[in-house]
Amino acid sequence: MKLKDKVAIITGSTKGMGKAIALLFAKEGAKVVVNSRSAEEENSTRKLIEKDGGSAIFIQADISNPKDVKDMFQETVETFGTVDILANNAGVHKPKEFFDLTKEDWEKVFSVNLIGMFLCSQQAAKIMVDHKCGRIINTASVRGLPHCGRDGNMDYSASKAGVISFTKSLAKKLAPNIQVNAIAPGPTDTDMNNWTKEDLKLTYAGRLLEPEEIAKVTLFLASEAPPSLTGEVIVVDGGYSLKQ
Ligand SMILES: NC(=O)c1ccc[n+]([C@@H]2O[C@H](COP(=O)([O-])OP(=O)(O)OC[C@H]3O[C@@H](n4cnc5c(N)ncnc54)[C@H](OP(=O)(O)O)[C@@H]3O)[C@@H](O)[C@H]2O)c1
């Protein structure tokens, strides 16, 4: 098992990529904290993990709320003793055309995608610095890469470009004991997906990616990736960004 007894918080793990990451981490022996802003549902990620013999708790927390985030880390330490891995996966995206975008739209997307990521990373780093080890994996997006943003997602793309910048700054700050990397997924089959047929033609795969494909790369960064791999952005997009 690649993550035996490691404690992992995966933000936004009730569905989509976060759920796939949580299920894979649990299968690899991690004690998993499942999180979302909404209340836990029937047939939840936590219940699936427990049914499979794994160990998990669910913590309802809005990652854009500093108190929620602090409480989530405190509950995790009280339950599992520490935090070894943070997968900053939670994100929001509400497609809107440039002339319709409002200040509130920008504030909403930045408060979750970037500020929420900062809040969680700060809490995790406090624990990891004490233990002189830890791994933080941030979910960016191909939209955050140069040239990949466009009308319809300018606020989202800017937030994900910020994630990439933040990843590199944090990797420098926490080196050498704590690795911080990002994944930039391309079109992936989740509730958030609003990719067009034209977008899909830009992938060599010609299809939406499965959340499990992103989870496998997240697992690599959380386990086997050598200490020299830090501050990097791994693009997992079926070749989408190559054709921009
Ligand atoms: N799907 C794609 O094509 C794609 C491509 C590139 C990057 N991404 C990125 O990949 C990540 C996962 O996206 P996804 O496609 O799996 O999305 P998804 O299916 O919409 O899942 C998003 C998860 O985040 C949670 N969440 C949202 N706001 C939250 C908050 N304030 N606090 C805590 N949890 C929150 C959601 O739960 P509740 O809303 O119920 O709280 C849900 O569990 C995101 O960062 C997204 O930007 C997605």
PDBQT file of the ligand as one rigid body, heavy atoms in Angstrom, charges set to zero:
ROOT
HETATM    1  N1  LIG A 301     -14.037  19.019 -14.364  1.00  0.00    +0.000 N 
HETATM    2  C1  LIG A 301     -13.110  19.598 -15.086  1.00  0.00    +0.000 C 
HETATM    3  O1  LIG A 301     -13.126  19.520 -16.321  1.00  0.00    +0.000 OA
HETATM    4  C2  LIG A 301     -11.967  20.335 -14.407  1.00  0.00    +0.000 A 
HETATM    5  C3  LIG A 301     -10.873  20.711 -15.197  1.00  0.00    +0.000 A 
HETATM    6  C4  LIG A 301      -9.794  21.361 -14.612  1.00  0.00    +0.000 A 
HETATM    7  C5  LIG A 301      -9.797  21.597 -13.245  1.00  0.00    +0.000 A 
HETATM    8  N2  LIG A 301     -10.866  21.240 -12.494  1.00  0.00    +0.000 N 
HETATM    9  C6  LIG A 301     -10.750  21.495 -11.047  1.00  0.00    +0.000 C 
HETATM   10  O2  LIG A 301     -10.782  20.249 -10.381  1.00  0.00    +0.000 OA
HETATM   11  C7  LIG A 301     -11.294  20.416  -9.040  1.00  0.00    +0.000 C 
HETATM   12  C8  LIG A 301     -12.423  19.426  -8.833  1.00  0.00    +0.000 C 
HETATM   13  O3  LIG A 301     -13.441  19.745  -9.758  1.00  0.00    +0.000 OA
HETATM   14  P1  LIG A 301     -14.609  18.741 -10.178  1.00  0.00    +0.000 P 
HETATM   15  O4  LIG A 301     -14.719  18.847 -11.640  1.00  0.00    +0.000 OA
HETATM   16  O5  LIG A 301     -14.424  17.425  -9.524  1.00  0.00    +0.000 OA
HETATM   17  O6  LIG A 301     -15.850  19.543  -9.544  1.00  0.00    +0.000 OA
HETATM   18  P2  LIG A 301     -17.213  19.058  -8.859  1.00  0.00    +0.000 P 
HETATM   19  O7  LIG A 301     -17.637  17.734  -9.364  1.00  0.00    +0.000 OA
HETATM   20  O8  LIG A 301     -18.115  20.248  -9.003  1.00  0.00    +0.000 OA
HETATM   21  O9  LIG A 301     -16.795  18.900  -7.320  1.00  0.00    +0.000 OA
HETATM   22  C9  LIG A 301     -16.382  20.008  -6.571  1.00  0.00    +0.000 C 
HETATM   23  C10 LIG A 301     -16.263  19.612  -5.101  1.00  0.00    +0.000 C 
HETATM   24  O10 LIG A 301     -15.824  20.762  -4.347  1.00  0.00    +0.000 OA
HETATM   25  C11 LIG A 301     -16.744  20.972  -3.268  1.00  0.00    +0.000 C 
HETATM   26  N3  LIG A 301     -16.766  22.388  -2.911  1.00  0.00    +0.000 N 
HETATM   27  C12 LIG A 301     -17.126  23.449  -3.679  1.00  0.00    +0.000 A 
HETATM   28  N4  LIG A 301     -16.990  24.584  -2.981  1.00  0.00    +0.000 NA
HETATM   29  C13 LIG A 301     -16.534  24.240  -1.752  1.00  0.00    +0.000 A 
HETATM   30  C14 LIG A 301     -16.198  24.980  -0.592  1.00  0.00    +0.000 A 
HETATM   31  N5  LIG A 301     -16.328  26.318  -0.537  1.00  0.00    +0.000 N 
HETATM   32  N6  LIG A 301     -15.749  24.315   0.493  1.00  0.00    +0.000 NA
HETATM   33  C15 LIG A 301     -15.621  22.956   0.470  1.00  0.00    +0.000 A 
HETATM   34  N7  LIG A 301     -15.918  22.204  -0.611  1.00  0.00    +0.000 NA
HETATM   35  C16 LIG A 301     -16.376  22.841  -1.701  1.00  0.00    +0.000 A 
HETATM   36  C17 LIG A 301     -18.064  20.440  -3.811  1.00  0.00    +0.000 C 
HETATM   37  O11 LIG A 301     -18.993  20.154  -2.790  1.00  0.00    +0.000 OA
HETATM   38  P3  LIG A 301     -20.231  21.151  -2.401  1.00  0.00    +0.000 P 
HETATM   39  O12 LIG A 301     -20.430  22.142  -3.520  1.00  0.00    +0.000 OA
HETATM   40  O13 LIG A 301     -21.370  20.239  -2.204  1.00  0.00    +0.000 OA
HETATM   41  O14 LIG A 301     -19.789  21.786  -1.147  1.00  0.00    +0.000 OA
HETATM   42  C18 LIG A 301     -17.580  19.164  -4.503  1.00  0.00    +0.000 C 
HETATM   43  O15 LIG A 301     -17.359  18.155  -3.540  1.00  0.00    +0.000 OA
HETATM   44  C19 LIG A 301     -11.715  21.882  -8.948  1.00  0.00    +0.000 C 
HETATM   45  O16 LIG A 301     -10.704  22.629  -8.335  1.00  0.00    +0.000 OA
HETATM   46  C20 LIG A 301     -11.858  22.292 -10.405  1.00  0.00    +0.000 C 
HETATM   47  O17 LIG A 301     -11.696  23.681 -10.580  1.00  0.00    +0.000 OA
HETATM   48  C21 LIG A 301     -11.951  20.618 -13.044  1.00  0.00    +0.000 A 
ENDROOT
TORSDOF 0
